[in-house]
Amino acid sequence: MFTRISLTRLYVGSIYKLVFVGLIFSLVPLGLVFGLLAAFGANTVSWNGAAVHGIAGFLLGPLLGGLFAVSLTAFLGSACVLGLWLFSKLKPMSLWAKNLTHFPDEAA
């Protein structure tokens, strides 16, 4: 069951966490697929302009996916923080959430 919640402002760490989790769980598996293809000889993983094959390509693929996720989190997360901060100046944000749990003792 979904519940509608209204927010005036999100914590900056929560925005970065959402961006990072979304990117890490999409780019590392993609890097794993590219690494698997590189292990079988495809030119899908490159380092310093040269294609990497074999076990090195298999290990480097997910590593590059994670590195790309971290660097994108820094740039896209900062853009999201700025954009959501500007949006919060206009009006409250309305979101739909499932299985909400309230922790009254925790302060941000």
C-alpha positions as CSV (number, residue, x, y, z in Angstrom):
1,M,0.0,0.0,0.0
2,F,1.4,3.4,-1.0
3,T,1.2,6.5,1.1
4,R,1.6,10.0,-0.1
5,I,4.1,12.1,1.8
6,S,4.9,15.7,1.5
7,L,8.4,17.1,1.9
8,T,9.7,20.6,2.2
9,R,13.3,19.6,2.0
10,L,15.4,16.4,1.7
11,Y,18.6,15.8,3.6
12,V,21.6,16.2,1.3
13,G,23.1,12.8,2.3
14,S,19.8,11.1,1.4
15,I,20.0,12.6,-2.1
16,Y,23.6,11.4,-2.6
17,K,22.6,8.0,-1.2
18,L,19.7,7.6,-3.7
19,V,21.9,8.6,-6.6
20,F,24.8,6.4,-5.6
21,V,22.7,3.3,-4.9
22,G,20.9,3.7,-8.2
23,L,24.1,4.1,-10.2
24,I,26.1,1.4,-8.4
25,F,23.4,-1.2,-8.8
26,S,23.1,-0.5,-12.5
27,L,26.7,0.3,-13.6
28,V,28.6,-2.5,-11.8
29,P,26.4,-5.2,-13.3
30,L,26.8,-3.5,-16.7
31,G,30.6,-3.5,-16.1
32,L,30.4,-7.2,-15.2
33,V,28.7,-8.0,-18.5
34,F,31.3,-5.9,-20.4
35,G,34.1,-7.7,-18.4
36,L,32.6,-11.1,-19.2
37,L,32.6,-10.2,-22.9
38,A,36.2,-8.9,-22.6
39,A,37.2,-12.2,-21.1
40,F,36.0,-13.9,-24.3
41,G,37.9,-11.5,-26.5
42,A,35.5,-8.6,-27.2
43,N,36.8,-5.1,-27.2
44,T,34.4,-3.9,-24.5
45,V,36.9,-2.9,-21.8
46,S,39.7,-0.5,-22.4
47,W,42.4,1.1,-20.3
48,N,44.6,3.9,-21.4
49,G,43.3,3.6,-25.0
50,A,44.1,-0.2,-25.3
51,A,41.6,-3.0,-25.2
52,V,41.9,-5.3,-22.2
53,H,41.1,-9.0,-22.6
54,G,41.0,-12.2,-20.6
55,I,40.9,-12.2,-16.8
56,A,42.2,-8.6,-16.6
57,G,39.2,-7.4,-18.6
58,F,36.9,-9.5,-16.5
59,L,38.2,-7.9,-13.3
60,L,38.5,-4.4,-14.7
61,G,35.0,-4.2,-16.1
62,P,33.1,-4.1,-12.7
63,L,35.9,-2.0,-11.2
64,L,35.5,0.7,-13.9
65,G,31.7,0.5,-13.5
66,G,32.1,1.2,-9.8
67,L,34.5,4.1,-10.5
68,F,32.2,5.5,-13.1
69,A,29.3,5.3,-10.6
70,V,31.3,7.2,-7.9
71,S,32.3,9.9,-10.3
72,L,28.8,10.3,-11.7
73,T,27.4,10.4,-8.2
74,A,29.7,13.4,-7.4
75,F,28.5,15.3,-10.5
76,L,24.8,14.2,-10.8
77,G,24.3,14.2,-7.0
78,S,25.5,17.7,-6.8
79,A,23.2,18.8,-9.6
80,C,20.3,17.0,-7.9
81,V,21.0,18.7,-4.6
82,L,21.1,22.1,-6.3
83,G,17.9,21.4,-8.3
84,L,16.0,20.0,-5.4
85,W,17.1,22.9,-3.2
86,L,15.8,25.4,-5.8
87,F,12.5,23.4,-6.1
88,S,12.1,23.5,-2.4
89,K,12.0,27.3,-2.5
90,L,8.9,27.1,-4.8
91,K,6.7,24.5,-3.2
92,P,6.7,21.3,-1.1
93,M,7.4,18.1,-2.9
94,S,4.8,15.3,-2.9
95,L,6.1,11.7,-3.1
96,W,4.5,8.2,-3.0
97,A,6.2,5.7,-0.6
98,K,5.6,2.1,0.4
99,N,6.1,0.5,3.8
100,L,7.0,3.6,5.7
101,T,8.7,3.3,9.1
102,H,9.0,6.2,11.4
103,F,12.0,6.5,13.7
104,P,11.2,9.4,16.1
105,D,14.4,9.1,18.1
106,E,16.7,9.7,15.1
107,A,17.5,13.3,14.2
108,A,19.1,14.4,10.9
